[in-house]
Amino acid sequence: MLYRVPLVFTPQPEGGFTVTSPVLPALITEGETLEEAHANAQDAFAAVAELYADQGRTLPSVISVHSRGEIVWSEALMVST
């Protein structure tokens, strides 16, 4: 299944980023860099999806991309070096 999950990357005073999602309160992770934080967010999402399944809950329908033929709009973090 494909999901479109809004993520918030909050810079921390000591460095790095905390990642949360306004639609999945259980999704909380961090990373030293944006790249690490984004990778950790993917792992955190997998853990949240597993938690929901274990609890017999469904993920919010607003994040589901229902059809493989559907056009998907997404924003992505891109870093230029």
KADA-V723464 format. One line per field, one symbol per residue. ss: DSSP state (A for helix, B for strand, O for the rest). Layout:
ss->???
//
This chain:
ss->OBBOOOOBBBBOOOOOBBBBOOOOOOOBBBBOOAAAAAAAAAAAAAAAAAAAAAOOOOOOAAABBOOOOOOOOOOOOOOOO
//
